[in-house]
Amino acid sequence: MYARVIQVPVDIGKVDAGIDAVDKAMQEVIKQLKGFAGSYLLVDRSEGKAIYIGLYDSQEDADAVMQSGVTQDVLSKLAEFMAGTPVIEGYEVALKP
């Protein structure tokens, strides 16, 4: 399993609307991706920070999503809720429940 982690500063006044927008993107786009295995959205409202963790069956699946432009398209639709530039990283999932 592989995780794509996106960290982004968010506009504190738009956190709830941003969560709704991510949920909409999940239903319309993200859940349909090849190899998608789940996700988490972590939010620190007081600091204006969000971390999205997308899980994929393999690094190849996660890389294919990045190369397809889907991640960039979704992020561009969420730009109005961001207060800075997203940082995108990938990790091997070494342990899971």
Secondary structure, 3 states (H helix, E strand, C coil): CEEEEEEEEECHHHHHHHHHHHHHHHHHCHHHCCCEEEEEEEEECCCCEEEEEEEECCHHHHHHHHHHCHHHHHHHHCHHHECCCCEEEEEECCCCC
